[in-house]
Amino acid sequence: MRSLPIALFAVCLVGSPAVAHIGLGGSAETLSTGFFHPLGGADHVLAMVAVGIYAASLGGSAIWLTPATFVGAMIVGGALGYAGLPLPYVEQGIGLSVVVMGIAIAFAIKLPTASTISLVGLFALFHGHAHGSEGAELTAFLPYAVGFVVATSMLHLSGVAFALGLGRLGSASSTFLRQGAGTIGAIAGVSLLVGWLPT
């Protein structure tokens, strides 16, 4: 049981960056295509798992409100991207979301719930816009959107499960692993921003 959260976190990190931006057309008009889109990009996986970890660390209503805000704002961003409405600095915003969430986890920064959901909602707009832009050529966007919403929710839940599992390991071990996960995430985010790590 103690290794379960670590295993979940590891599984979330192995999504292949090679399929982060999948081609559209034909079979792309399916729920499964939308589902695998966020799972295929290291940037999306890291940010969404981090949101779950951070939400669990805050506790209380933030444990569900933070991921729910991300999903809701991501849907809005997805609609904007699908409609072809521009949003500046999308890739930079996605990379920055990984850096900021990683730092918040590593240093156990406790933002007020209102500030947390505002920040997470902003980041989610970038992630959603990227998903929506990828699906802009689809004739049926809804199945694709449902797919990436389900995948995102699963990644959030993985992060929550990882964070809650850490609490069972004792204070010293959980702090060490949380700081390690946050540091790795922040470094990965910087690598995404400078182009060292493919999205």
Buried (B, 14 or more C-beta within 10 A) or exposed (E): EEEEBBEBBEEBBEBEBEEBBBEBEEEBBBBEBBBBBBBBBBBBBBBBBBBBBBBBBBEEEBBEBBBBBBBBBBBBBBBBBBEEEEBEEBBEBBBBBBBBBBBBBBEEBBBEBEEBBEBBBBBBBBBBBBBBBBBEEBEEBEBBBEBBBBBBBBBBBBBBBBBBBBBEBEEEEBEEBBBEBBBBBBBBBBBBBEEEBBB
